[in-house]
Amino acid sequence: MTSSVSKRRYQIDLAAQHALCEHNYARLFKLLPNWDRVDERSFAISYGDHHARVRLLIQQRCPYTSMLEVSHQGGMGQWLAPPLMQVRVYHDLRMAEVVSALDRQNLAARYDYPNARMDLPDEKAQWNRFLGEWLSHCIEGGRSLESWQATAM
């Protein structure tokens, strides 16, 4: 008697993904409240004894969608490439999703596994969760690297 092992294909939880993208949008706008007037914002973050800089750079601004680059500089050591993500922001839907990360262009919603690059079946979902955790870390403990001056009243 032969038993057949059926592989379960990864199923996208669309409601959870939409909720995550909505939360990432809200986190971005906490960090960039003047989105329409500023092209870049940087934060100093610490984790343990390490210090780094997170940079949010608006690459393209359109009425309904924008493209944002999120980068991390310093504090990773030479053995680990610092994260670099392209995030598409949908203003009309109030959602933000990672569309590419590191050298992975146009992340697919689902990958068959195993594959040549060894991308996980939920690779895109994991990058979106990582973005959310990263933005939350900036909100909770980041320090703005921009100088400001108080206006006289």
C-alpha positions in Angstrom: 0.0 0.0 0.0 1.4 3.3 -1.0 0.7 6.5 0.8 0.6 9.6 -1.1 1.7 12.7 0.6 -0.1 15.7 -0.8 1.6 19.1 -0.5 -0.6 21.8 0.7 0.0 24.9 -1.4 0.4 28.2 0.5 -2.9 30.0 0.7 -2.8 33.8 0.9 -4.9 35.2 3.8 -6.1 38.2 1.8 -7.9 39.8 4.8 -4.8 39.6 6.9 -2.6 41.0 4.1 -4.9 43.9 3.6 -5.0 44.6 7.3 -1.2 44.5 7.5 -0.8 46.9 4.5 -3.4 49.3 6.1 -1.3 49.3 9.3 1.9 49.9 7.4 0.2 52.9 5.7 -0.8 54.3 9.1 2.7 53.7 10.5 4.3 55.5 7.5 2.0 58.5 8.0 3.0 58.7 11.7 6.6 59.0 10.5 5.9 61.2 7.5 2.9 63.4 8.5 3.8 66.0 6.0 4.1 63.5 3.2 3.1 66.0 0.5 5.9 68.5 1.4 8.9 66.4 2.4 10.9 64.1 0.1 13.0 62.4 2.7 13.1 61.6 6.4 15.8 59.9 8.5 15.7 58.4 11.9 18.4 57.1 14.2 17.5 53.8 15.8 19.2 51.6 18.4 18.9 47.9 19.1 21.2 46.5 21.8 24.6 48.1 21.4 24.1 48.8 17.7 23.0 52.1 16.2 21.8 52.7 12.7 19.9 55.1 10.4 16.6 54.4 8.7 15.9 56.5 5.7 12.5 57.0 4.1 12.8 58.5 0.6 9.9 59.3 -1.6 10.9 58.4 -5.1 7.7 59.1 -6.9 4.6 61.0 -5.8 1.3 60.7 -7.7 -2.3 61.5 -6.7 -3.3 57.9 -6.0 0.0 56.0 -5.6 3.5 56.8 -4.6 6.8 54.9 -4.5 8.9 55.0 -1.3 12.4 53.6 -0.7 13.1 52.4 2.8 16.7 51.8 3.6 18.8 50.9 6.6 22.3 52.2 7.0 24.9 51.0 9.5 24.8 48.7 12.4 24.4 45.4 10.5 28.0 44.3 10.3 29.8 43.3 7.1 28.3 39.8 6.9 24.7 40.9 6.4 23.4 43.2 3.7 21.3 46.0 5.1 17.6 45.8 4.1 16.4 47.9 1.2 12.8 47.9 0.2 10.6 49.6 -2.4 7.2 50.3 -1.0 4.2 51.2 -3.1 1.8 53.5 -1.3 -1.8 53.4 -2.4 -3.3 56.7 -1.1 -6.8 56.0 -2.2 -6.9 52.6 -0.5 -4.7 53.7 2.5 -2.4 50.8 2.0 1.4 50.4 1.7 3.0 47.2 0.5 6.6 46.0 -0.2 7.0 45.5 -3.9 10.7 44.7 -4.0 13.3 44.0 -1.4 17.1 43.7 -1.6 17.7 42.2 -5.0 14.2 40.7 -5.4 12.3 42.8 -7.9 8.5 42.6 -8.2 7.9 40.2 -5.3 5.1 37.7 -6.1 2.3 37.1 -3.7 3.1 33.4 -3.7 6.0 31.2 -4.7 6.1 27.5 -5.4 8.6 25.8 -3.1 11.3 24.7 -3.6 12.3 27.1 -6.3 15.7 28.2 -7.8 16.1 31.2 -5.5 14.7 29.4 -2.5 12.1 32.1 -1.9 9.6 31.1 0.7 6.0 30.6 -0.3 5.0 33.6 1.7 8.1 35.7 0.9 6.1 38.9 0.2 4.0 38.6 3.3 7.1 38.2 5.4 8.7 41.4 3.9 5.4 43.3 4.7 5.5 42.0 8.3 9.2 43.0 8.5 8.3 46.5 7.2 5.6 46.8 9.9 8.0 45.8 12.7 10.7 48.2 11.4 8.3 51.1 11.1 7.0 50.4 14.6 10.5 50.3 16.0 11.1 53.8 14.4 7.9 55.1 15.9 8.6 53.7 19.4 12.3 54.5 19.7 13.6 56.4 16.7 15.1 59.9 16.9 14.7 62.3 14.0 18.0 63.2 12.4 16.6 66.5 11.0 17.2 69.8 12.7 14.3 72.1 13.4 13.9 75.6 14.7 11.1 76.9 16.8 9.1 79.7 15.2 8.7 82.9 17.2 5.2 83.8 18.2 
